[in-house]
Amino acid sequence: MEEFSIHVATTADIPAIVTLANQNTYEALTAADRASGFLTGTFTENGVQLMINSAPCLVIYAQQELAGFLINSKLRPDAYPPLVQQIIGMLPALTYRNLPLSTYNYFFYGPVLVSKKFRGQGLLSRLFNQSKEQLSSKFDVGIAFIAAHNSASYVVHTQHLGLEKIGQLSFQEHVYYILAFSLMGLPN
């Protein structure tokens, strides 16, 4: 059994995060590989630096190899890409636990990825649970978005991690599901 170590991401982790992320985008994967999940967008060192500076993010290593990461963020709306800006604009109209999502102190959860080589070992659950512990004193709710055609990620997040679908939007001819999960005083 492989031993893994998790820590809060630092600047030193950024090159490995960017490399692993860009190897697992929709465009970089074959159709067969996309069936087990993919990331949306393109990742830069500057963009990842902004996100890890805004909220605690986690990395998990198997010895010196990056096995996965979980990026959280709370940036100014204009610092996000257009898709996230559109989601932020929808928050007053979306409800979570009977309140408009915009009334919560929220952050964005994701991107998150476990390298194909290390999947099936519970690493995503470990990252997710440790991230919730890290953020529970700072935020009420996490918000995520998943491309509708990324069914593997949707199933994992809704059926195994307990995220709730609270809305959807169309952006550049693709449909995205908006999901939320609680951190503070709300059962998830």
N, CA, C and O of each residue as an XYZ file, in Angstrom:
752
protein
N       0.849     -1.195      0.000
C       0.000      0.000      0.000
C       0.881      1.240      0.000
O       1.787      1.385      0.821
N       0.595      2.116     -0.927
C       1.342      3.363     -1.080
C       1.080      4.276      0.113
O      -0.042      4.333      0.616
N       2.109      4.993      0.567
C       1.927      5.982      1.620
C       1.837      7.355      0.989
O       2.600      7.692      0.084
N       0.887      8.150      1.484
C       0.638      9.468      0.931
C       0.791     10.522      2.017
O       0.508     10.270      3.188
N       1.238     11.696      1.619
C       1.313     12.819      2.554
C       0.544     13.994      1.957
O       0.668     14.311      0.774
N      -0.252     14.627      2.811
C      -1.067     15.773      2.404
C      -0.536     17.003      3.116
O      -0.215     16.953      4.304
N      -0.445     18.098      2.393
C      -0.125     19.376      3.033
C      -0.782     20.523      2.280
O      -1.235     20.366      1.146
N      -0.825     21.676      2.932
C      -1.368     22.871      2.298
C      -0.417     23.265      1.172
O       0.799     23.308      1.361
N      -0.973     23.548      0.018
C      -0.170     23.887     -1.152
C       0.595     25.186     -0.933
O       0.089     26.136     -0.335
N       1.819     25.201     -1.428
C       2.672     26.381     -1.371
C       3.151     26.696     -2.786
O       2.875     25.955     -3.729
N       3.860     27.789     -2.911
C       4.421     28.184     -4.204
C       5.263     27.069     -4.806
O       5.279     26.897     -6.025
N       5.956     26.316     -3.979
C       6.806     25.225     -4.473
C       6.005     24.139     -5.185
O       6.548     23.439     -6.040
N       4.732     23.987     -4.850
C       3.887     22.951     -5.458
C       3.283     23.382     -6.792
O       2.791     22.539     -7.542
N       3.311     24.661     -7.097
C       2.589     25.178     -8.259
C       3.012     24.552     -9.580
O       2.136     24.158    -10.350
N       4.319     24.432     -9.895
C       4.661     23.833    -11.195
C       4.082     22.425    -11.371
O       3.606     22.083    -12.453
N       4.121     21.618    -10.324
C       3.578     20.257    -10.421
C       2.064     20.283    -10.577
O       1.510     19.486    -11.334
N       1.381     21.191     -9.870
C      -0.079     21.316     -9.995
C      -0.444     21.688    -11.424
O      -1.321     21.066    -12.023
N       0.221     22.699    -11.974
C      -0.085     23.170    -13.321
C       0.161     22.070    -14.343
O      -0.650     21.872    -15.247
N       1.264     21.356    -14.209
C       1.567     20.275    -15.150
C       0.501     19.192    -15.100
O      -0.022     18.786    -16.138
N       0.172     18.717    -13.888
C      -0.825     17.653    -13.742
C      -2.196     18.133    -14.228
O      -2.909     17.392    -14.903
N      -2.561     19.365    -13.886
C      -3.867     19.900    -14.308
C      -3.963     19.953    -15.826
O      -4.944     19.483    -16.402
N      -2.962     20.517    -16.472
C      -3.015     20.665    -17.925
C      -2.931     19.341    -18.670
O      -3.322     19.268    -19.834
N      -2.432     18.299    -18.028
C      -2.429     16.964    -18.624
C      -3.806     16.310    -18.555
O      -4.049     15.292    -19.202
N      -4.702     16.899    -17.769
C      -6.010     16.289    -17.521
C      -7.180     17.194    -17.886
O      -8.269     17.057    -17.329
N      -6.960     18.114    -18.816
C      -8.059     18.938    -19.297
C      -8.826     18.170    -20.374
O      -8.334     17.191    -20.934
N     -10.021     18.635    -20.643
C     -10.853     18.009    -21.669
C     -10.081     17.895    -22.978
O     -10.094     16.849    -23.627
N      -9.408     18.981    -23.360
C      -8.701     19.021    -24.639
C      -7.489     18.082    -24.666
O      -7.129     17.574    -25.728
N      -6.866     17.851    -23.527
C      -5.633     17.051    -23.482
C      -5.896     15.543    -23.443
O      -5.001     14.754    -23.744
N      -7.104     15.142    -23.077
C      -7.400     13.719    -22.897
C      -8.096     13.130    -24.118
O      -8.763     13.835    -24.875
N      -7.927     11.838    -24.287
C      -8.676     11.124    -25.316
C     -10.118     10.951    -24.842
O     -10.404     11.112    -23.655
N     -10.997     10.634    -25.734
C     -12.398     10.405    -25.371
C     -12.503      9.305    -24.319
O     -13.305      9.413    -23.392
N     -11.712      8.261    -24.450
C     -11.743      7.164    -23.474
C     -11.292      7.643    -22.100
O     -11.892      7.278    -21.089
N     -10.242      8.455    -22.055
C      -9.750      8.951    -20.768
C     -10.714      9.951    -20.135
O     -10.804     10.031    -18.910
N     -11.430     10.709    -20.952
C     -12.409     11.674    -20.426
C     -13.524     10.976    -19.649
O     -14.137     11.581    -18.769
N     -13.788      9.725    -19.963
C     -14.866      8.990    -19.297
C     -14.643      8.891    -17.798
O     -15.607      8.732    -17.049
N     -13.392      8.980    -17.334
C     -13.136      8.902    -15.895
C     -12.951     10.289    -15.278
O     -12.526     10.406    -14.129
N     -13.267     11.331    -16.036
C     -13.226     12.692    -15.512
C     -12.176     13.543    -16.189
O     -11.195     13.040    -16.739
N     -12.404     14.854    -16.137
C     -11.482     15.797    -16.760
C     -11.659     17.158    -16.114
O     -12.634     17.395    -15.402
N     -10.718     18.047    -16.363
C     -10.782     19.419    -15.880
C     -11.207     20.334    -17.025
O     -10.987     20.035    -18.199
N     -11.814     21.443    -16.658
C     -12.234     22.447    -17.625
C     -11.263     23.618    -17.557
O     -10.920     24.080    -16.469
N     -10.823     24.097    -18.706
C      -9.973     25.286    -18.744
C      -8.515     24.967    -18.987
O      -8.144     23.828    -19.270
N      -7.695     26.003    -18.869
C      -6.245     25.902    -18.978
C      -5.662     26.511    -17.718
O      -6.198     27.486    -17.192
N      -4.582     25.950    -17.238
C      -4.029     26.361    -15.959
C      -2.654     26.987    -16.132
O      -1.798     26.466    -16.847
N      -2.461     28.121    -15.457
C      -1.178     28.818    -15.488
C      -0.633     28.914    -14.073
O      -1.379     28.822    -13.098
N       0.674     29.100    -13.973
C       1.276     29.244    -12.642
C       0.732     30.481    -11.938
O       0.462     30.439    -10.737
N       0.570     31.576    -12.668
C       0.043     32.792    -12.055
C      -1.384     32.578    -11.543
O      -1.713     33.001    -10.435
N      -2.227     31.929    -12.340
C      -3.601     31.675    -11.922
C      -3.683     30.794    -10.689
O      -4.467     31.063     -9.778
N      -2.875     29.741    -10.659
C      -2.868     28.853     -9.489
C      -2.313     29.600     -8.268
O      -2.812     29.422     -7.157
N      -1.300     30.421     -8.467
C      -0.747     31.215     -7.355
C      -1.831     32.101     -6.743
O      -1.955     32.168     -5.520
N      -2.610     32.777     -7.574
C      -3.695     33.621     -7.064
C      -4.675     32.806     -6.222
O      -5.103     33.243     -5.153
N      -5.023     31.626     -6.713
C      -5.993     30.806     -5.991
C      -5.428     30.310     -4.659
O      -6.111     30.392     -3.638
N      -4.205     29.802     -4.651
C      -3.673     29.278     -3.382
C      -3.394     30.390     -2.380
O      -3.342     30.138     -1.176
N      -3.215     31.609     -2.858
C      -3.051     32.742     -1.939
C      -4.381     33.173     -1.335
O      -4.400     33.824     -0.290
N      -5.497     32.819     -1.979
C      -6.808     33.308     -1.550
C      -7.511     32.394     -0.546
O      -8.363     32.850      0.217
N      -7.162     31.120     -0.543
C      -7.801     30.143      0.359
C      -6.893     28.921      0.454
O      -6.168     28.614     -0.493
N      -6.927     28.220      1.586
C      -6.092     27.021      1.695
C      -6.446     25.972      0.637
O      -7.613     25.629      0.444
N      -5.429     25.482     -0.028
C      -5.548     24.437     -1.039
C      -4.668     23.281     -0.579
O      -3.741     23.480      0.207
N      -4.950     22.090     -1.059
C      -4.207     20.918     -0.603
C      -3.573     20.168     -1.758
O      -4.091     20.139     -2.874
N      -2.433     19.562     -1.454
C      -1.767     18.656     -2.385
C      -1.505     17.357     -1.659
O      -1.322     17.336     -0.442
N      -1.487     16.270     -2.415
C      -1.189     14.961     -1.841
C      -0.104     14.318     -2.692
O      -0.196     14.267     -3.918
N       0.920     13.832     -2.014
C       2.083     13.255     -2.691
C       2.249     11.785     -2.319
O       1.926     11.362     -1.209
N       2.762     11.024     -3.279
C       3.267      9.674     -3.058
C       4.780      9.818     -3.224
O       5.278      9.940     -4.343
N       5.494      9.804     -2.124
C       6.910     10.175     -2.121
C       7.060     11.568     -2.755
O       6.475     12.525     -2.246
N       7.806     11.706     -3.822
C       8.021     13.021     -4.451
C       7.060     13.304     -5.601
O       7.130     14.371     -6.211
N       6.162     12.365     -5.908
C       5.258     12.522     -7.041
C       3.910     13.092     -6.596
O       3.286     12.592     -5.660
N       3.474     14.150     -7.289
C       2.169     14.721     -6.985
C       1.086     13.738     -7.404
O       0.952     13.415     -8.585
N       0.313     13.263     -6.430
C      -0.753     12.300     -6.703
C      -2.087     12.994     -6.927
O      -2.983     12.432     -7.556
N      -2.222     14.207     -6.418
C      -3.465     14.932     -6.591
C      -3.430     16.285     -5.921
O      -2.496     16.617     -5.191
N      -4.471     17.064     -6.184
C      -4.584     18.389     -5.577
C      -6.037     18.777     -5.465
O      -6.901     18.246     -6.163
N      -6.289     19.720     -4.566
C      -7.610     20.308     -4.401
C      -7.396     21.807     -4.251
O      -6.788     22.266     -3.284
N      -7.898     22.559     -5.211
C      -7.756     24.009     -5.210
C      -9.062     24.634     -4.743
O     -10.135     24.306     -5.250
N      -8.963     25.532     -3.778
C     -10.084     26.349     -3.323
C      -9.719     27.795     -3.615
O      -8.541     28.138     -3.713
N     -10.726     28.635     -3.751
C     -10.404     30.044     -3.985
C     -11.523     30.970     -3.549
O     -12.699     30.608     -3.530
N     -11.111     32.172     -3.203
C     -12.042     33.272     -2.908
C     -11.378     34.550     -3.431
O     -10.739     35.295     -2.688
N     -11.554     34.770     -4.723
C     -10.964     35.913     -5.405
C     -12.015     36.986     -5.648
O     -13.212     36.737     -5.510
N     -11.560     38.178     -6.010
C     -12.493     39.201     -6.482
C     -13.191     38.642     -7.714
O     -12.561     37.932     -8.498
N     -14.467     38.937     -7.909
C     -15.170     38.380     -9.073
C     -14.459     38.619    -10.395
O     -14.447     37.733    -11.249
N     -13.862     39.799    -10.587
C     -13.213     40.089    -11.860
C     -11.883     39.358    -12.043
O     -11.304     39.397    -13.129
N     -11.397     38.698    -11.004
C     -10.151     37.931    -11.111
C     -10.399     36.511    -11.628
O      -9.458     35.799    -11.979
N     -11.657     36.111    -11.672
C     -12.013     34.784    -12.160
C     -12.223     34.812    -13.677
O     -12.462     35.872    -14.256
N     -12.132     33.642    -14.314
C     -12.457     33.582    -15.739
C     -13.955     33.831    -15.969
O     -14.746     33.735    -15.031
N     -14.346     34.149    -17.205
C     -15.743     34.499    -17.507
C     -16.784     33.474    -17.034
O     -17.860     33.872    -16.588
N     -16.499     32.186    -17.116
C     -17.465     31.179    -16.652
C     -17.786     31.381    -15.175
O     -18.956     31.375    -14.790
N     -16.765     31.559    -14.348
C     -16.987     31.737    -12.906
C     -17.656     33.084    -12.642
O     -18.495     33.187    -11.748
N     -17.301     34.106    -13.396
C     -17.967     35.397    -13.243
C     -19.469     35.266    -13.509
O     -20.282     35.877    -12.816
N     -19.828     34.471    -14.509
C     -21.248     34.257    -14.806
C     -21.925     33.527    -13.641
O     -23.053     33.862    -13.280
N     -21.256     32.543    -13.054
C     -21.818     31.836    -11.895
C     -22.003     32.810    -10.734
O     -23.050     32.802    -10.086
N     -21.006     33.645    -10.462
C     -21.114     34.623     -9.371
C     -22.337     35.524     -9.592
O     -23.050     35.852     -8.643
N     -22.569     35.912    -10.824
C     -23.734     36.736    -11.130
C     -25.061     36.037    -10.855
O     -26.077     36.692    -10.621
N     -25.048     34.717    -10.884
C     -26.276     33.940    -10.645
C     -26.537     33.678     -9.162
O     -27.647     33.283     -8.805
N     -25.556     33.884     -8.293
C     -25.672     33.470     -6.889
C     -26.873     34.051     -6.146
O     -27.476     33.329     -5.352
N     -27.258     35.309     -6.353
C     -28.440     35.802     -5.640
C     -29.728     35.046     -5.989
O     -30.658     35.000     -5.184
N     -29.780     34.463     -7.175
C     -30.984     33.757     -7.609
C     -30.963     32.271     -7.267
O     -31.983     31.594     -7.393
N     -29.818     31.761     -6.840
C     -29.712     30.347     -6.479
C     -29.890     30.183     -4.981
O     -29.367     30.974     -4.196
N     -30.632     29.153     -4.584
C     -30.831     28.935     -3.152
C     -30.152     27.649     -2.702
O     -30.063     26.668     -3.440
N     -29.682     27.696     -1.476
C     -29.080     26.538     -0.818
C     -29.587     26.535      0.608
O     -29.404     27.501      1.349
N     -30.223     25.442      0.984
C     -30.814     25.322      2.314
C     -31.748     26.499      2.609
O     -31.726     27.085      3.691
N     -32.568     26.822      1.604
C     -33.635     27.827      1.695
C     -33.164     29.269      1.803
O     -33.957     30.146      2.147
N     -31.907     29.535      1.519
C     -31.396     30.908      1.513
C     -30.696     31.182      0.188
O     -30.128     30.271     -0.415
N     -30.734     32.435     -0.271
C     -29.957     32.756     -1.479
C     -28.474     32.447     -1.229
O     -27.933     32.764     -0.170
N     -27.842     31.838     -2.201
C     -26.443     31.449     -2.050
C     -25.556     32.650     -1.740
O     -24.556     32.524     -1.034
N     -25.921     33.803     -2.264
C     -25.113     35.006     -2.050
C     -25.115     35.473     -0.593
O     -24.280     36.298     -0.221
N     -26.033     34.965      0.244
C     -26.054     35.379      1.647
C     -25.020     34.625      2.486
O     -24.731     35.022      3.615
N     -24.474     33.563      1.951
C     -23.453     32.794      2.667
C     -22.059     33.353      2.409
O     -21.804     33.979      1.380
N     -21.178     33.121      3.345
C     -19.760     33.371      3.114
C     -19.259     32.136      2.358
O     -19.077     31.073      2.951
N     -19.040     32.280      1.062
C     -18.745     31.128      0.219
C     -17.341     31.211     -0.381
O     -16.703     32.264     -0.386
N     -16.892     30.083     -0.875
C     -15.658     29.995     -1.645
C     -15.915     29.049     -2.806
O     -16.917     28.333     -2.823
N     -15.015     29.047     -3.768
C     -15.118     28.100     -4.878
C     -14.213     26.904     -4.614
O     -13.029     27.044     -4.307
N     -14.803     25.739     -4.743
C     -14.114     24.458     -4.603
C     -13.784     23.960     -6.005
O     -14.662     23.853     -6.860
N     -12.527     23.662     -6.225
C     -12.105     23.120     -7.505
C     -11.287     24.129     -8.285
O     -11.413     25.339     -8.095
N     -10.466     23.623     -9.145
C     -10.416     22.242     -9.634
C      -9.837     21.289     -8.591
O      -9.093     21.680     -7.691
N     -10.206     20.044     -8.751
C      -9.683     18.971     -7.916
C      -9.360     17.807     -8.844
O     -10.080     17.543     -9.808
N      -8.270     17.119     -8.539
C      -7.840     16.030     -9.411
C      -6.998     15.031     -8.640
O      -6.137     15.409     -7.845
N      -7.251     13.769     -8.878
C      -6.358     12.693     -8.446
C      -5.821     12.065     -9.720
O      -6.585     11.686    -10.607
N      -4.510     11.959     -9.805
C      -3.864     11.383    -10.980
C      -4.404      9.978    -11.243
O      -4.640      9.206    -10.313
N      -4.591      9.665    -12.499
C      -5.155      8.366    -12.888
C      -4.428      7.208    -12.206
O      -5.055      6.229    -11.800
N      -3.128      7.322    -12.083
C      -2.295      6.287    -11.466
C      -2.687      6.005    -10.006
O      -2.462      4.903     -9.504
N      -3.270      6.999     -9.330
C      -3.541      6.865     -7.895
C      -5.036      6.828     -7.559
O      -5.404      6.910     -6.387
N      -5.885      6.709     -8.556
C      -7.323      6.690     -8.295
C      -7.732      5.373     -7.645
O      -7.033      4.365     -7.741
N      -8.887      5.413     -6.978
C      -9.435      4.213     -6.347
C      -8.847      3.912     -4.982
O      -9.039      2.818     -4.452
N      -8.127      4.878     -4.399
C      -7.500      4.661     -3.094
C      -8.041      5.614     -2.025
O      -7.464      5.731     -0.944
N      -9.144      6.287     -2.329
C      -9.767      7.179     -1.353
C      -9.089      8.531     -1.204
O      -9.336      9.237     -0.226
N      -8.241      8.908     -2.154
C      -7.502     10.164     -2.011
C      -8.403     11.384     -2.141
O      -8.203     12.370     -1.433
N      -9.387     11.340     -3.028
C     -10.282     12.483     -3.168
C     -11.051     12.721     -1.871
O     -11.198     13.865     -1.441
N     -11.536     11.665     -1.251
C     -12.247     11.817      0.030
C     -11.336     12.413      1.088
O     -11.757     13.277      1.857
N     -10.092     11.956      1.132
C      -9.136     12.504      2.107
C      -8.902     13.987      1.858
O      -8.918     14.786      2.794
N      -8.685     14.356      0.599
C      -8.475     15.764      0.270
C      -9.704     16.595      0.631
O      -9.586     17.657      1.243
N     -10.883     16.105      0.249
C     -12.128     16.834      0.479
C     -12.378     17.036      1.968
O     -12.679     18.149      2.400
N     -12.256     15.975      2.752
C     -12.527     16.082      4.187
C     -11.518     16.980      4.890
O     -11.893     17.770      5.756
N     -10.253     16.868      4.533
C      -9.248     17.718      5.155
C      -9.448     19.178      4.738
O      -9.237     20.091      5.536
N      -9.849     19.388      3.503
C     -10.124     20.749      3.040
C     -11.285     21.356      3.823
O     -11.217     22.519      4.223
N     -12.341     20.590      4.044
C     -13.476     21.095      4.817
C     -13.029     21.492      6.220
O     -13.466     22.515      6.748
N     -12.161     20.686      6.822
C     -11.642     21.029      8.151
C     -10.849     22.332      8.097
O     -10.993     23.184      8.974
N     -10.016     22.487      7.075
C      -9.192     23.689      6.922
C     -10.046     24.947      6.770
O      -9.674     26.008      7.272
N     -11.173     24.842      6.092
C     -11.960     26.008      5.717
C     -13.171     26.272      6.610
O     -13.811     27.315      6.479
N     -13.496     25.352      7.511
C     -14.746     25.469      8.267
C     -14.792     26.690      9.178
O     -15.883     27.146      9.522
N     -13.654     27.231      9.576
C     -13.678     28.426     10.420
C     -13.722     29.709      9.589
O     -13.875     30.799     10.141
N     -13.591     29.585      8.273
C     -13.533     30.761      7.410
C     -14.762     30.934      6.517
O     -15.114     32.059      6.161
N     -15.416     29.829      6.153
C     -16.503     29.877      5.173
C     -17.684     29.038      5.624
O     -17.550     28.134      6.449
N     -18.865     29.362      5.055
C     -20.082     28.600      5.330
C     -20.330     27.519      4.280
O     -20.734     26.401      4.602
N     -20.079     27.876      3.008
C     -20.486     27.027      1.897
C     -19.400     26.999      0.828
O     -18.758     28.010      0.541
N     -19.211     25.817      0.248
C     -18.360     25.673     -0.922
C     -19.228     25.563     -2.158
O     -20.279     24.923     -2.131
N     -18.791     26.189     -3.248
C     -19.509     26.151     -4.519
C     -18.598     25.509     -5.558
O     -17.414     25.834     -5.648
N     -19.156     24.606     -6.331
C     -18.396     23.945     -7.389
C     -19.200     24.009     -8.678
O     -20.405     24.256     -8.658
N     -18.525     23.784     -9.794
C     -19.222     23.623    -11.067
C     -18.561     22.475    -11.813
O     -17.342     22.302    -11.782
N     -19.393     21.706    -12.478
C     -18.930     20.522    -13.207
C     -19.625     20.506    -14.566
O     -20.840     20.683    -14.653
N     -18.857     20.296    -15.610
C     -19.436     20.185    -16.945
C     -20.436     19.025    -16.946
O     -20.152     17.952    -16.414
N     -21.597     19.246    -17.542
C     -22.644     18.220    -17.550
C     -22.167     16.929    -18.200
O     -22.618     15.850    -17.817
N     -21.272     17.013    -19.166
C     -20.788     15.802    -19.830
C     -19.610     15.153    -19.077
O     -18.994     14.213    -19.578
N     -19.307     15.659    -17.880
C     -18.280     15.052    -17.021
C     -18.997     14.217    -15.959
O     -18.937     14.517    -14.766
N     -19.671     13.170    -16.414
C     -20.522     12.387    -15.515
C     -19.732     11.705    -14.405
O     -20.259     11.539    -13.305
N     -18.492     11.307    -14.654
C     -17.695     10.657    -13.603
C     -17.500     11.602    -12.421
O     -17.672     11.202    -11.270
N     -17.145     12.840    -12.700
C     -16.944     13.814    -11.625
C     -18.269     14.130    -10.928
O     -18.319     14.235     -9.703
N     -19.321     14.277    -11.696
C     -20.628     14.584    -11.106
C     -21.066     13.478    -10.148
O     -21.521     13.762     -9.040
N     -20.932     12.240    -10.562
C     -21.330     11.112     -9.709
C     -20.496     11.069     -8.432
O     -21.041     10.910     -7.340
N     -19.194     11.210     -8.561
C     -18.331     11.181     -7.371
C     -18.717     12.294     -6.401
O     -18.835     12.065     -5.198
N     -18.912     13.492     -6.931
C     -19.181     14.623     -6.051
C     -20.575     14.592     -5.429
O     -20.740     15.004     -4.281
N     -21.561     14.122     -6.148
C     -22.914     14.112     -5.589
C     -23.210     12.847     -4.782
O     -23.827     12.927     -3.720
N     -22.781     11.689     -5.268
C     -23.131     10.438     -4.601
C     -22.138     10.026     -3.521
O     -22.513      9.329     -2.578
N     -20.887     10.441     -3.639
C     -19.893     10.009     -2.657
C     -19.452     11.115     -1.705
O     -19.135     10.842     -0.547
N     -19.428     12.361     -2.178
C     -18.979     13.467     -1.323
C     -20.136     14.313     -0.806
O     -19.937     15.145      0.079
N     -21.337     14.118     -1.336
C     -22.518     14.781     -0.796
C     -22.805     16.188     -1.291
O     -23.595     16.895     -0.665
N     -22.198     16.624     -2.387
C     -22.527     17.934     -2.925
C     -23.929     17.890     -3.519
O     -24.368     16.861     -4.032
N     -24.624     19.020     -3.443
C     -25.985     19.114     -3.956
C     -26.018     20.004     -5.193
O     -25.433     21.087     -5.207
N     -26.700     19.541     -6.220
C     -26.889     20.369     -7.414
C     -27.910     21.453     -7.081
O     -29.017     21.158     -6.630
N     -27.525     22.710     -7.308
C     -28.421     23.823     -6.980
C     -28.787     24.648     -8.208
O     -29.596     25.572     -8.118
N     -28.197     24.318     -9.355
C     -28.519     25.061    -10.567
C     -27.665     24.596    -11.727
O     -26.850     23.682    -11.605
N     -27.874     25.248    -12.848
C     -27.050     24.959    -14.020
C     -27.044     26.176    -14.922
O     -27.901     27.052    -14.812
N     -26.069     26.219    -15.817
C     -25.987     27.302    -16.773
C     -25.363     26.802    -18.050
O     -24.680     25.778    -18.071
N     -25.607     27.534    -19.108
C     -24.964     27.267    -20.389
C     -23.900     28.326    -20.590
O     -24.129     29.514    -20.364
N     -22.734     27.874    -21.018
C     -21.622     28.790    -21.267
C     -20.829     28.260    -22.448
O     -20.350     27.127    -22.420
N     -20.691     29.063    -23.469
C     -19.970     28.691    -24.680
C     -20.385     27.302    -25.193
O     -19.551     26.435    -25.453
N     -21.689     27.132    -25.324
C     -22.293     25.920    -25.892
C     -22.117     24.664    -25.036
O     -22.299     23.551    -25.529
N     -21.764     24.836    -23.760
C     -21.668     23.703    -22.837
C     -22.557     23.986    -21.623
O     -22.742     25.136    -21.226
N     -23.097     22.926    -21.051
C     -23.910     23.046    -19.848
C     -23.031     22.679    -18.651
O     -22.268     21.715    -18.695
N     -23.157     23.468    -17.585
C     -22.421     23.220    -16.351
C     -23.418     23.129    -15.202
O     -24.364     23.914    -15.127
N     -23.202     22.174    -14.315
C     -23.992     22.058    -13.096
C     -23.296     22.855    -12.003
O     -22.072     22.822    -11.876
N     -24.087     23.567    -11.222
C     -23.571     24.305    -10.072
C     -23.958     23.512     -8.836
O     -25.120     23.150     -8.655
N     -22.970     23.245     -7.986
C     -23.184     22.432     -6.800
C     -22.726     23.188     -5.561
O     -21.922     24.115     -5.656
N     -23.236     22.794     -4.404
C     -22.843     23.427     -3.150
C     -22.741     22.371     -2.056
O     -23.351     21.305     -2.129
N     -21.956     22.702     -1.051
C     -21.858     21.865      0.150
C     -21.592     22.761      1.346
O     -21.008     23.837      1.222
N     -22.036     22.292      2.510
C     -21.953     23.107      3.709
C     -20.669     22.838      4.494
O     -20.076     21.763      4.404
N     -20.261     23.839      5.257
C     -19.111     23.719      6.152
C     -19.443     24.015      7.596
O     -18.975     23.321      8.499
N     -20.252     25.044      7.825
C     -20.447     25.529      9.201
C     -21.878     25.353      9.671
O     -22.798     25.959      9.123
N     -22.061     24.538     10.666
C     -23.340     24.423     11.317
C     -24.475     23.892     10.466
O     -25.626     23.883     10.903
N     -24.172     23.455      9.272
C     -25.203     22.889      8.393
C     -24.817     21.458      8.090
O     -23.715     21.213      7.599
N     -25.681     20.517      8.364
C     -25.315     19.140      8.031
C     -25.159     18.988      6.525
O     -25.932     19.548      5.747
N     -24.161     18.234      6.131
C     -23.956     17.998      4.691
C     -24.392     16.606      4.338
O     -24.303     16.208      3.176
